[in-house]
Amino acid sequence: MERKWRVLIVVCVAVFMLLLDITVVNVALPDIQKELHTSFTDLQWVVDAYALTLAATMLNTGSLGDLLGRKRVFLVAIGLFTIASTLCGTAQSPAWLIIARGAQGIGGAGMFAVSLAIISQEFHGRERGTAFGIWGATVGMAVAIGPLVGGALTTYVGWRWIFFVNIPIGAACIAAGLRALHETRDEERGGLDLPGLVTLTSGLFALVLGLLRGNDWGWSSGRVIGLFAAGTVLLVAFGFAELRQASPMFDLRLFRVPTFTGAQITAFAISSGMFAQFLYLAIYLESVLGHSAVWAGVRFLPLSLVSFVVAPIAGRLSARVPVRFLLGGGLAVVGVALLLMWGIELDSSWTTLLPGFIVGGIGIGLVNAPLASTSVSVVEPRQAGMASGINNTFRQVGIATGIAALGAIFQSRISSHLAAAGVPAKLVHPIAQAISSGQARSVMIRAHGSRDPTLARASFISGLNEILLVASFVLFAGAVLAFLLVRRQDFVASGPAAAPEGG
C-alpha cells in the first residue's frame, strides 16, 4: 500500500475517534444522569464542553500545525485526547466529567484542525476528491454511528467504556502516525494568537451559557442579558484583534471570497440544524419510547449507513458537478428530512423517524465530502491549515450553539405544554427540567385533579416537534445561502493537477 493511503487511514481513524465522542455520549446520557445525578443543563454541558473547546482552540492548533509541524501537533493532540478520555471514564461528578470533556476537546481540536491539511499535502487532482470523499464518509459515519457504539458500550459494559475505548485506538494511531506521516509546515506562520484565543473562547462561552441558562434565570434577567452582551462584545473584540494581528489565527480577509463564506455557513447550518438534533432524538428513543441504549443506537443505523454510502459518491461528483448544487442541495435534503420527522404523536413508534433518517443520511453524505474539499480548495495551499481549522470551528460552534438554542426552545415548549395542561405554575419548571433530562417515562404529573401518566411524554413530544420544525428552517436558509455564495471561479489550483471545479 502506498504511503499516502496509509496516511489517509491514520488520519481518518483519528478523526473518527474524535468525532465519535461528539455523539457517542448521547445515548449514554440517561445512564450518566442516574449515576452522577446531573441536571438537564449538566447533560447539555457534557456535549457542549467538548464541542466548545474544539471550536475555541481549533484555530490556534491549526496555526500551531503550520508553525511547528502538522505531524507533531497531530500526534501530541492524540496523546492529550487519550489522557483526557481516561479522565472522563473515571469521572465521579458532573463537574469532573465536564472539565475532562473540555480537555478532550482541546486534543480533538489539534487532530481535526490539521487533518485536512495533511490530506491535502498528500493528494491532488481527482485523487484528492476520492480522499476527501473517504474523509467525508468517515465524518458522516462517526457522527451518525456514535449512538450505536455508545449504546452498545453503555448497555453491555457501562457508560464509562465509551471513553476507555479511546485508549487503545489512540495508542495505535500514535504508533502508526510516527511511521507514516511526513512533516509539513508553513514557515511564514506566526506563533500563538493569545488575544484571539481569549476573546473567542470567552465570547463563545458567554453566548452558550446564556442560551443554556435562559429558561432557568429568565430571558429578561440581568444575568442572561449581561452574558449575551458580553459575548457579543468579546466576539467583536476578537474580530478587531484578528485584523490587527500580523499572523492571525483567523484571517478575516478570507471572507472576501464568497465561496469561503458559503462553506462556513454550510458547516454551521448542518451542525446546528441536524447534528445537534441527535441529542434530543436519542433521549426521545430512550426516555419516551423506552428503548435500551443499544437499541436506540440501532435505530440510527439507517442514517449512518446511507450517509456512508453517499459521501464517497458525492466526493467523486464534486469533480464534475458544480459544488453549490451539492452543498445547497444537500442542506435542502436534510431540511426535508427534519420535516419528515416532524409530526410525532403520542402513539408513534420509532418508524415515524425512519423516512427522515434515510433522507437525512442522503443529505449529510451530499454535504460532508464537498464541504471538506471546498474549505481548503479556495485558499492557497500554505493556508490549508487555517482554512480547515476555520471550517471545523464553524462545525463545532454549530453543534454547541445548536444544542443550546434548540434546548432552550425545547424546554420552553415543554413548560408551555405543562402550563396549558393545568400544572401549577410553581411546579412547571422543575417538572420540565426532569422531562428534558430524560425522565419522561417516570414522571407522574398531577393535573386537573388527577395523576396523568402520559402528560410528561406528550410534553416531551411537543418540544421535540417544535425544534424539528425550527431546525428545518435553519437548513433551508443555509441551502439558499450556499447556492448563492459558492462560485466556480473562487477555486484555486490544488497542486500538480487542477483542483476540482465547483459552482
C-alpha positions as CSV (number, residue, x, y, z in Angstrom):
1,M,0.0,0.0,0.0
2,E,1.3,3.4,-0.9
3,R,2.4,5.6,2.0
4,K,-0.2,8.3,1.2
5,W,-3.1,5.8,1.6
6,R,-1.6,4.7,5.0
7,V,-1.6,8.4,5.9
8,L,-5.3,8.7,5.0
9,I,-6.1,5.6,7.1
10,V,-4.3,7.1,10.2
11,V,-6.0,10.5,9.8
12,C,-9.4,9.0,9.2
13,V,-9.2,6.7,12.2
14,A,-8.1,9.5,14.5
15,V,-10.9,11.8,13.1
16,F,-13.4,9.0,13.5
17,M,-12.4,8.7,17.2
18,L,-12.6,12.4,18.0
19,L,-15.9,12.9,16.1
20,L,-17.4,9.8,17.7
21,D,-17.0,11.4,21.0
22,I,-19.4,14.2,19.9
23,T,-22.4,11.9,19.6
24,V,-21.3,8.7,21.4
25,V,-22.4,10.2,24.7
26,N,-25.9,10.9,23.6
27,V,-27.5,7.5,24.3
28,A,-25.4,7.2,27.5
29,L,-26.8,10.5,28.9
30,P,-29.7,8.8,30.8
31,D,-27.2,6.4,32.5
32,I,-24.8,9.3,33.3
33,Q,-27.8,11.3,34.7
34,K,-28.7,8.4,37.0
35,E,-25.2,7.7,38.3
36,L,-23.8,11.2,38.6
37,H,-27.2,12.9,39.4
38,T,-26.9,15.5,36.6
39,S,-29.4,18.2,35.7
40,F,-30.6,18.9,32.2
41,T,-28.1,21.8,31.9
42,D,-25.3,19.4,33.1
43,L,-26.3,17.0,30.3
44,Q,-26.1,19.7,27.7
45,W,-22.7,20.7,29.0
46,V,-21.4,17.2,28.7
47,V,-21.8,17.5,25.0
48,D,-21.2,21.3,24.7
49,A,-18.0,21.4,26.7
50,Y,-16.4,19.1,24.1
51,A,-17.8,21.0,21.1
52,L,-16.9,24.4,22.6
53,T,-13.3,23.7,23.3
54,L,-13.0,22.1,19.9
55,A,-14.3,25.2,18.4
56,A,-12.4,27.7,20.5
57,T,-9.0,26.0,20.2
58,M,-9.3,24.8,16.6
59,L,-7.9,27.9,15.0
60,N,-4.8,28.1,17.3
61,T,-4.0,24.5,16.9
62,G,-4.3,24.9,13.1
63,S,-1.8,27.8,13.3
64,L,0.5,25.7,15.6
65,G,0.4,22.9,13.0
66,D,1.5,25.4,10.3
67,L,4.3,26.7,12.6
68,L,5.6,23.7,14.5
69,G,4.7,21.0,12.0
70,R,1.4,19.3,11.3
71,K,2.7,15.8,12.2
72,R,4.0,16.9,15.5
73,V,0.7,18.7,16.5
74,F,-1.4,15.8,15.3
75,L,0.5,13.2,17.4
76,V,0.6,15.4,20.5
77,A,-3.1,16.1,20.2
78,I,-3.9,12.3,20.0
79,G,-1.9,11.8,23.2
80,L,-3.8,14.6,25.0
81,F,-7.1,13.2,23.8
82,T,-6.3,9.7,25.0
83,I,-5.3,11.0,28.5
84,A,-8.5,13.1,28.7
85,S,-10.6,10.1,27.7
86,T,-9.1,8.2,30.7
87,L,-10.2,11.1,33.0
88,C,-13.7,11.1,31.5
89,G,-14.0,7.4,32.2
90,T,-13.1,7.8,35.8
91,A,-15.3,10.8,36.5
92,Q,-17.0,10.9,39.9
93,S,-19.1,14.1,39.5
94,P,-20.7,16.2,36.7
95,A,-18.1,18.9,37.1
96,W,-15.3,16.3,36.8
97,L,-16.8,14.9,33.6
98,I,-17.5,18.3,32.0
99,I,-13.9,19.5,32.7
100,A,-12.4,16.3,31.3
101,R,-14.7,16.6,28.2
102,G,-13.3,20.1,27.7
103,A,-9.7,18.7,27.8
104,Q,-10.8,16.1,25.3
105,G,-12.0,18.9,23.0
106,I,-8.6,20.5,23.1
107,G,-6.9,17.3,22.0
108,G,-9.6,16.8,19.4
109,A,-9.1,20.3,18.0
110,G,-5.4,19.5,17.4
111,M,-6.3,16.4,15.4
112,F,-9.2,17.9,13.5
113,A,-7.5,21.2,12.6
114,V,-4.6,19.7,10.7
115,S,-6.4,16.6,9.3
116,L,-7.5,18.2,6.0
117,A,-4.2,20.0,5.7
118,I,-2.3,16.6,6.0
119,I,-4.6,15.0,3.4
120,S,-4.3,18.0,1.0
121,Q,-0.5,17.7,1.1
122,E,-0.7,14.0,0.0
123,F,-3.4,14.0,-2.6
124,H,-4.0,16.2,-5.7
125,G,-6.4,16.4,-8.6
126,R,-9.0,13.5,-8.9
127,E,-7.3,11.6,-6.1
128,R,-8.0,14.5,-3.8
129,G,-11.7,14.2,-4.5
130,T,-11.6,10.5,-3.6
131,A,-9.6,11.1,-0.5
132,F,-11.9,13.8,0.7
133,G,-14.8,11.5,-0.1
134,I,-13.4,8.9,2.2
135,W,-12.8,11.6,4.8
136,G,-16.3,12.8,4.4
137,A,-17.7,9.3,4.8
138,T,-15.7,9.0,8.0
139,V,-17.1,12.2,9.3
140,G,-20.7,11.2,8.4
141,M,-20.4,7.7,9.8
142,A,-18.7,8.8,13.1
143,V,-21.4,11.4,13.8
144,A,-24.2,9.1,12.9
145,I,-22.9,5.8,14.2
146,G,-21.9,7.3,17.6
147,P,-25.3,6.5,19.2
148,L,-24.9,2.8,18.1
149,V,-21.4,2.5,19.5
150,G,-22.4,4.4,22.7
151,G,-25.5,2.3,23.1
152,A,-23.7,-1.0,22.8
153,L,-20.9,0.0,25.2
154,T,-23.4,1.5,27.7
155,T,-25.7,-1.5,27.7
156,Y,-23.1,-4.2,27.9
157,V,-20.1,-2.8,29.7
158,G,-21.2,0.5,31.2
159,W,-21.1,4.2,30.0
160,R,-17.5,4.7,31.2
161,W,-16.3,2.5,28.4
162,I,-17.4,5.0,25.8
163,F,-14.3,6.8,26.9
164,F,-12.0,4.0,27.9
165,V,-12.3,2.5,24.3
166,N,-10.3,5.5,23.0
167,I,-7.2,4.4,24.9
168,P,-6.1,1.5,22.6
169,I,-7.2,3.4,19.5
170,G,-5.2,6.5,20.4
171,A,-2.1,4.4,21.2
172,A,-2.4,2.6,17.8
173,C,-2.8,6.0,15.9
174,I,0.3,7.4,17.6
175,A,2.4,4.3,16.7
176,A,1.1,4.3,13.0
177,G,1.4,8.0,12.6
178,L,5.1,8.1,13.7
179,R,5.9,5.8,10.8
180,A,3.6,7.0,8.1
181,L,3.3,10.8,8.4
182,H,5.7,13.2,6.9
183,E,6.3,16.6,8.5
184,T,4.8,19.7,6.7
185,R,4.6,23.3,7.9
186,D,4.2,26.9,6.7
187,E,7.3,28.7,7.8
188,E,5.6,32.1,7.4
189,R,3.1,31.5,10.2
190,G,3.4,33.3,13.5
191,G,3.0,31.9,17.0
192,L,0.0,31.6,19.3
193,D,-2.6,34.2,18.9
194,L,-3.4,34.7,22.6
195,P,-5.7,37.8,22.2
196,G,-7.7,35.9,19.7
197,L,-7.8,32.7,21.8
198,V,-9.0,34.6,24.9
199,T,-11.7,36.7,23.2
200,L,-13.1,33.9,21.1
201,T,-13.2,31.4,23.9
202,S,-14.8,33.8,26.3
203,G,-17.3,35.1,23.8
204,L,-18.5,31.7,22.8
205,F,-18.7,30.6,26.4
206,A,-20.8,33.6,27.4
207,L,-23.2,33.2,24.5
208,V,-23.7,29.4,25.0
209,L,-24.0,29.8,28.8
210,G,-26.7,32.5,28.2
211,L,-28.6,30.1,25.9
212,L,-28.3,27.2,28.3
213,R,-29.4,29.2,31.4
214,G,-32.0,31.5,29.8
215,N,-35.0,29.4,30.9
216,D,-33.7,29.0,34.4
217,W,-32.7,32.6,35.0
218,G,-35.3,34.3,32.8
219,W,-34.6,35.7,29.3
220,S,-35.0,39.2,30.5
221,S,-32.9,38.8,33.6
222,G,-29.8,40.9,34.1
223,R,-27.5,37.8,34.1
224,V,-28.7,36.5,30.8
225,I,-28.8,39.9,29.1
226,G,-25.3,40.5,30.5
227,L,-24.0,37.2,29.1
228,F,-25.3,38.0,25.7
229,A,-23.9,41.5,25.8
230,A,-20.5,40.3,27.0
231,G,-20.5,37.5,24.4
232,T,-21.2,40.0,21.6
233,V,-18.6,42.5,22.8
234,L,-16.0,39.8,23.1
235,L,-16.6,38.4,19.6
236,V,-16.4,41.9,18.2
237,A,-13.1,42.3,20.1
238,F,-12.0,39.0,18.6
239,G,-12.6,40.4,15.1
240,F,-10.6,43.6,15.8
241,A,-7.8,41.5,17.4
242,E,-7.5,39.4,14.3
243,L,-7.5,42.4,12.0
244,R,-4.5,43.9,14.0
245,Q,-2.5,40.6,14.1
246,A,0.4,40.2,11.7
247,S,-0.3,36.5,11.7
248,P,-3.9,36.0,12.8
249,M,-5.3,32.5,13.6
250,F,-8.5,33.7,11.8
251,D,-7.8,35.7,8.7
252,L,-11.0,37.7,8.2
253,R,-9.8,38.6,4.7
254,L,-10.7,35.1,3.6
255,F,-14.4,36.0,3.9
256,R,-13.9,38.3,1.0
257,V,-14.2,35.1,-1.1
258,P,-17.9,34.3,-1.3
259,T,-17.3,30.5,-1.7
260,F,-15.3,30.5,1.6
261,T,-18.2,32.3,3.3
262,G,-20.6,29.8,1.8
263,A,-18.6,26.9,3.1
264,Q,-18.7,28.2,6.7
265,I,-22.5,28.9,6.5
266,T,-22.9,25.3,5.3
267,A,-20.8,23.9,8.1
268,F,-22.8,25.9,10.7
269,A,-26.2,25.1,9.3
270,I,-25.8,21.3,9.0
271,S,-24.2,21.1,12.5
272,S,-26.7,23.3,14.3
273,G,-29.7,22.0,12.4
274,M,-29.1,18.3,12.2
275,F,-26.1,17.1,14.3
276,A,-27.3,19.0,17.4
277,Q,-30.7,17.3,17.0
278,F,-29.2,13.8,17.7
279,L,-29.1,14.6,21.5
280,Y,-32.8,15.1,21.6
281,L,-33.7,12.3,19.3
282,A,-31.6,9.9,21.4
283,I,-33.4,11.0,24.6
284,Y,-36.7,10.5,22.8
285,L,-35.9,7.0,21.8
286,E,-34.9,6.1,25.3
287,S,-37.0,8.2,27.7
288,V,-40.2,8.3,25.7
289,L,-40.2,5.1,23.7
290,G,-38.4,3.1,26.3
291,H,-35.7,1.5,24.1
292,S,-32.4,0.4,25.7
293,A,-29.3,2.4,24.9
294,V,-28.1,-0.2,22.4
295,W,-31.5,-0.4,20.6
296,A,-31.7,3.4,20.5
297,G,-28.3,3.3,18.7
298,V,-29.5,0.7,16.3
299,R,-32.4,3.0,15.3
300,F,-29.8,5.5,14.0
301,L,-28.2,2.9,11.7
302,P,-30.2,3.7,8.6
303,L,-29.0,7.3,8.7
304,S,-25.3,6.3,9.2
305,L,-25.3,3.6,6.5
306,V,-26.9,5.9,3.9
307,S,-24.5,8.7,4.6
308,F,-21.6,6.3,4.5
309,V,-22.6,5.2,1.0
310,V,-23.5,8.6,-0.4
311,A,-20.4,10.5,0.9
312,P,-17.8,8.9,-1.4
313,I,-20.1,9.3,-4.4
314,A,-20.5,13.0,-3.5
315,G,-16.7,13.3,-3.3
316,R,-16.3,12.0,-6.8
317,L,-19.2,14.1,-8.1
318,S,-17.5,17.2,-6.8
319,A,-15.1,17.0,-9.7
320,R,-18.0,17.0,-12.2
321,V,-21.0,18.7,-10.6
322,P,-21.0,22.4,-9.5
323,V,-20.3,22.3,-5.8
324,R,-23.1,24.7,-5.0
325,F,-25.6,22.1,-6.1
326,L,-24.1,19.5,-3.7
327,L,-23.8,21.9,-0.8
328,G,-27.1,23.7,-1.2
329,G,-28.9,20.7,-2.4
330,G,-27.6,18.6,0.5
331,L,-28.7,21.1,3.1
332,A,-32.2,21.3,1.5
333,V,-32.4,17.5,1.6
334,V,-31.5,17.5,5.3
335,G,-34.2,20.2,5.9
336,V,-36.8,17.9,4.2
337,A,-35.6,15.0,6.4
338,L,-36.4,17.1,9.5
339,L,-39.8,17.9,8.2
340,L,-40.4,14.1,7.6
341,M,-39.6,13.5,11.3
342,W,-41.8,16.4,12.4
343,G,-45.3,15.5,13.5
344,I,-44.5,12.8,16.1
345,E,-47.6,11.8,18.1
346,L,-48.0,10.1,21.5
347,D,-48.7,6.7,19.9
348,S,-45.9,7.0,17.3
349,S,-43.2,4.3,17.1
350,W,-39.6,4.8,16.1
351,T,-40.5,4.0,12.5
352,T,-42.0,7.5,12.3
353,L,-38.4,8.7,12.2
354,L,-37.3,6.2,9.6
355,P,-38.1,8.2,6.4
356,G,-36.3,11.2,7.9
357,F,-33.3,9.2,8.9
358,I,-32.9,7.8,5.4
359,V,-33.4,11.1,3.6
360,G,-31.1,12.8,6.2
361,G,-28.4,10.3,5.5
362,I,-28.5,11.2,1.8
363,G,-28.3,14.9,2.7
364,I,-25.4,14.5,5.1
365,G,-23.5,12.4,2.6
366,L,-24.0,15.0,-0.1
367,V,-22.6,17.8,2.1
368,N,-19.7,16.4,4.0
369,A,-17.2,15.5,1.3
370,P,-17.7,18.5,-1.0
371,L,-17.6,20.8,2.1
372,A,-14.3,19.3,3.2
373,S,-12.8,19.8,-0.2
374,T,-14.3,23.3,-0.7
375,S,-12.9,24.6,2.6
376,V,-9.3,24.1,1.6
377,S,-9.7,24.5,-2.2
378,V,-10.5,28.2,-2.2
379,V,-7.2,29.2,-0.4
380,E,-3.6,28.9,-1.3
381,P,-2.1,25.5,-0.2
382,R,0.0,27.2,2.5
383,Q,-3.2,28.4,4.2
384,A,-4.8,24.9,4.2
385,G,-4.3,24.5,8.0
386,M,-6.0,27.8,8.8
387,A,-8.8,27.1,6.3
388,S,-9.6,23.6,7.6
389,G,-9.4,25.0,11.2
390,I,-11.9,27.7,10.4
391,N,-14.3,25.3,8.7
392,N,-14.1,22.8,11.6
393,T,-14.6,25.6,14.0
394,F,-17.9,26.5,12.4
395,R,-18.9,22.9,12.5
396,Q,-18.4,22.7,16.3
397,V,-19.8,26.2,17.0
398,G,-22.9,25.0,15.1
399,I,-23.2,21.9,17.4
400,A,-22.6,23.9,20.6
401,T,-25.0,26.7,19.8
402,G,-27.5,24.4,18.2
403,I,-27.7,22.2,21.3
404,A,-28.0,25.3,23.5
405,A,-30.5,27.2,21.3
406,L,-32.7,24.1,20.4
407,G,-32.5,23.1,24.1
408,A,-33.9,26.5,25.2
409,I,-36.8,26.2,22.7
410,F,-37.3,22.6,23.6
411,Q,-37.6,23.2,27.4
412,S,-39.7,26.4,26.9
413,R,-42.2,24.4,24.7
414,I,-42.4,21.7,27.4
415,S,-43.1,24.3,30.0
416,S,-45.8,25.9,27.9
417,H,-47.4,22.5,27.3
418,L,-47.4,21.7,31.0
419,A,-48.9,25.1,31.9
420,A,-51.6,24.7,29.3
421,A,-52.5,21.3,30.8
422,G,-53.1,22.8,34.2
423,V,-49.9,22.0,36.0
424,P,-49.4,24.5,38.9
425,A,-47.1,27.3,37.9
426,K,-44.6,26.6,40.7
427,L,-44.2,23.0,39.5
428,V,-43.9,23.7,35.8
429,H,-40.1,24.5,35.7
430,P,-38.9,21.6,37.9
431,I,-41.1,19.1,36.0
432,A,-39.9,20.5,32.7
433,Q,-36.3,20.0,33.8
434,A,-37.0,16.4,34.8
435,I,-38.7,15.6,31.5
436,S,-36.0,17.3,29.5
437,S,-33.2,15.4,31.2
438,G,-34.7,12.0,30.1
439,Q,-37.2,11.2,32.8
440,A,-40.4,11.4,30.7
441,R,-41.5,7.8,31.3
442,S,-41.0,8.0,35.1
443,V,-42.7,11.4,35.8
444,M,-46.3,11.2,37.0
445,I,-47.9,14.7,36.9
446,R,-50.9,15.9,38.8
447,A,-53.1,18.0,36.6
448,H,-56.9,18.7,36.6
449,G,-57.1,16.9,39.9
450,S,-55.7,13.5,38.7
451,R,-52.4,12.0,38.1
452,D,-51.7,11.8,34.3
453,P,-49.1,9.2,33.3
454,T,-48.9,10.4,29.7
455,L,-48.6,14.2,30.1
456,A,-44.8,14.1,30.6
457,R,-44.4,12.1,27.3
458,A,-46.8,14.4,25.5
459,S,-44.9,17.4,26.7
460,F,-41.6,16.0,25.5
461,I,-43.0,15.2,22.1
462,S,-44.4,18.7,21.8
463,G,-41.0,20.1,22.5
464,L,-39.3,17.7,20.1
465,N,-41.7,18.6,17.2
466,E,-41.0,22.3,17.8
467,I,-37.3,22.0,17.5
468,L,-37.5,19.7,14.4
469,L,-39.5,22.4,12.7
470,V,-37.2,25.3,13.7
471,A,-34.1,23.3,12.7
472,S,-35.6,22.6,9.2
473,F,-35.9,26.4,8.6
474,V,-32.2,26.7,9.6
475,L,-31.3,24.1,7.0
476,F,-33.4,25.7,4.2
477,A,-31.9,29.1,4.9
478,G,-28.4,27.6,4.8
479,A,-29.2,25.9,1.5
480,V,-30.2,29.2,-0.2
481,L,-27.1,31.0,1.0
482,A,-24.8,28.1,0.0
483,F,-26.3,28.1,-3.5
484,L,-25.9,31.9,-3.9
485,L,-22.4,32.2,-2.5
486,V,-20.4,29.2,-3.8
487,R,-18.9,30.0,-7.2
488,R,-16.7,28.2,-9.7
489,Q,-14.2,31.0,-10.1
490,D,-13.2,31.0,-6.4
491,F,-11.4,27.7,-6.6
492,V,-7.6,27.6,-6.8
493,A,-5.1,25.1,-8.1
494,S,-4.5,22.1,-5.7
495,G,-1.0,21.2,-6.8
496,P,0.3,19.2,-9.7
497,A,-3.2,18.7,-11.0
498,A,-6.1,21.1,-11.3
499,A,-8.5,21.5,-8.4
500,P,-12.0,20.1,-8.8
501,E,-14.2,22.8,-10.2
502,G,-17.2,23.9,-8.3
503,G,-20.2,26.0,-9.0
